[in-house]
């Protein structure tokens, strides 16, 4: 029923859809109560304290589209994902902003602080200037890992000869996949520069620039290296979240967007839905289905 509400952008249309399935006993007022309870659950989630320590925090964003009145707007949903040493992951919060500028990233970081986020050991991000500036301001003493995958991917944008792509990216990837220490990674970088500098000077120059920031993961337990030298963990979550919200086609306003995002987090958590007049929503949905 909640999905129907979001799909149809309102309780009136949702009721028509529900009745089309022969479920006329669910009144429009019941659906409205259901949605209000779910909105209340979202508000509680927004202020719910983060009671676990998450040593690793990934930050990234995804573009989303929704209607504000009659105007179609594009926004960025900035998401923070926590991961512990057991590789358990949890979406810690999100904010919807115009772009990944410093002020927007700070709003996410401040939101997490308000929820009681304990200072992590490491942030894993791409090379966004806004993220870098915000982290320096809010968490100046926390280490940051620049995503190695984005570093390698950047090679593709600066090639003189596309036939070099496969060889260069493979060798660049081997720096991280095969190196057992920071010293070995730097040695492999030297071999990479020597082999490709004359053929692809600009791609090599940019790969070398800031390279040391992709090696921060060596300061952490070896069992965690594979999980933290790229931002794959949060990109996988964003991919699943994007697939989830695509089923709604578009959103009528910020509230419906947040409800759709929260419905994914809520579903992933496995928590029961709040009840109306003592009736568990899972039994209602089971009857409906």
N, C-alpha and C positions, 0 to 999 in steps of 0.2 A: 504493500500500500504506500509505503514511503517512496519507493521507486516510482510508482505511478504518479504520485504528487509531483515529483521532480521532473519526470518525463513530460507531464502535461502542463507544468508551470502554474498550477493552481488547484484549489480544492474542488471548484466547480467542474472543470474538465476531468479531473481525476475521478470524481464520482460517476461521471458518464462512462468512463472506461471500466470502472468496477462493476457498474450495473450491466454493461455489455457482456460481462462474464457470468451474469446471472446471480450476482451477489448484492441484491437490492437491500438486504437487511443492514448493510453498513451505511449509516447516515453520513451526510456531509459534515455534521457537527462532530461525529466520532472521528472522522478523518482529520478535521481541524485540531481536535484535542491531541490526536496521535502526533501530528506534526509539531504542535506546541511543546509536547513533552520531549520530542527529539531535539527541538531547538534548545530546550532547557538543558538537555544532556550535553549538547555542544558547548553551551556556556560554561557548564561545570568542567568540561574537558579543558577549556581555555585557561582556567585558573587552577586546575589540578596540579598539585605539587609533583615535581620530578623527584621521586624518593630514592632512585638508584643512582649510583655513580657510573657515568659513562666516560671511560678514558679517551675514547675516540669520537669526535663529532665531525660528520660530513655535512657540508652545506652546498646546495645547488638549487637551481630554479627551473621551472618549466613554464612555457607560454600557454596562456589559456584565453578563451574568448567568451564574453558574456554580454547580454543586453542590459543597458542601463536606460530605462525608458524606451525610446525608439532608437537609441544609438548603440551600435555594435562597438564594443571596446575590447582592446587587447591588453592583457595584464600579465605579469609574471608572478607565479606563486613560488616564493622562496621557502625552502624546506630544510629543516635540520633533522638529521638522522643520527642517533646514538648507537654505538657498538661497543660491547665489552670484550674481554679477552676470551670468552667462550663463544664468540662470534654471534651472540644474540643481538638483534637489532630492533630498534623502536623509533618510530617517527615521534619526535619530541615537540614539534610545533611548526607552524607555518604562518606567513603573512602574505597578503596579496598587494603588490606594489606595481608601479609603472615600469620600473627597470631595475637592474642590479646596481644601483648607485649606492654610495656610501651611506646616505641617510636611511635608505631602505634596508640595507644589511644591518645597520645599527638597531633598527626597529625590531628585527627578528632577534638579535642578540639580547636586547633589553627585555623582550617578551620572555625569553628563556630564563633570564636572571630573575624576573618576577615570579616565575614558576619554581624557583629554587634550584636551578641548575648549578651543580658543583663544578668548579673550574676543571676542565678536562686536561688531559696530558697532551693532546694533539688535535689540531683541526686539519681536515683534508679537504682541499678545494681546488678549483681550476685557477687560472691566472687572472681572474677578474680584478680590475683595479679597485672597484668598489668594495669587494670582499676584503682585499688586502688592507685598505685604508681603515675599514671598520674594525677589523681584528686587531690592528695595531693600536687603535684607540681604546677598545673595550677589553682586550686581552693581550696587552703588550708583552707579557712574559710567557705566553703559551706558544709552544712550537707549532709550526705549520708545515704540512707536506703538500707541495705542489704536485698535482696529479701527473704521473709519468705518462699516462695514456694521452692526455691533452698535449703534452710536450712532444710526443712522437707524432701525433696527428698533425701538429703544426708544420711538420716537414712537408706534407703534401701540398700546402698552400704556397710554397716558395721554391718549387723545383723548376730548373731550366729544361730538364728532359724527363718526361713522365716514365720513361722506361727504367729510370733509376729508383722509382718509388718502392718496389718490392724489396730490392736489396738493401736500401737505406733504412727502411722502417724495420726490417727484420734485424739488422745489426743494431739499430738503436734499441729495439725491444730486448735484445739479448743482454744489453748492459744491465738491465734490471732483473731479467729472468735468471741469468746465470751467475751474477756476481754474488760472492759470499761475504763481502765486506765493502765499506766505502772506498778503501784504497783500490780494491780490484775494479770497482765501478769506474773510478777515475782513470785507471789504466786502460780500460776498455773504451772510455771516451776518447783517450788519446789516439788509439788505433782507428776509431771511427773518424776522427778529424783528419788524420793522416791519409786515410783511404778515399775520403770524399771531398776534401776541401777544394781541390783543383777543379772538380767536376760540378759541384753544387755549393759554391762559396756562401751564398746568402742563406740557404737552408742550414748549412753547418754553423754559420755565425749565430743564427737565432736559436738553434738547438743548444749551443754552448752557453748562450746568455741565460743566466739564472739557473744553470744546470744543478748547482749545488743545492738549490731548494727542493729538488726532486729526490734528494738522498737522505732526508730527515728520518725516514723510516728505519734506517740502520741504528738509530738511537733507542729502538724499542725491541721487545722480545722477538726472536727470529720466527717463532711460530705465527706471529702476526704480520710479518712483512708482506706476504702475498695479498692480505686483505686491506692493507693501508697504503700501499705505494701508488694506488690509483683511486679514483672516486667511483669505481665500478659498483660498490655497494649501494650508494644512493642513486646512481643512474638506473640500476635494476629496479629499485623501488619506484622511481619516477616513471619508468616504463610501464610498470603494473598499474600505477595510479593513473597514468594517461589513458591506458586501455579502459580502466574503470569509468572515468568521467566521459570518455568519448561516447558511451552508450546513451548519454543524456543529450547528445547533439549540441545543445547550447543551453545557457542558463539565463533565467530572467532575474537579473539582479545579483548583488553580492551575497545575499543570504542563501539563495539556492545553490550558488557555487560553493559556499562554505559547508552547507549541508551535504552536498555530494562528496566533497573531500572528506568530511567527517564520517560519512557512511562507510567509506573504505577503511578508515582507521578503526572505526567501531567494529566492522566485520572482521578485521584482522586480529583485533584484541580478543574476540570470542566472548565479550561481555553480553549479558542479557539486556534486552531493551527495557526501558522503564515501563511500569504498568499503568493502566487506566482502570480505576475502580477495582483494583485488585486482580485484574486479568492480565496474565503474562502475554506480551505481544507475540512471543514465539508461537503460543497456541493459537492466537488470532491469525497469524500469518500461515500457520500450518493448515488451519481450516480454510483460509482463503485460497491457498494453493491446491 
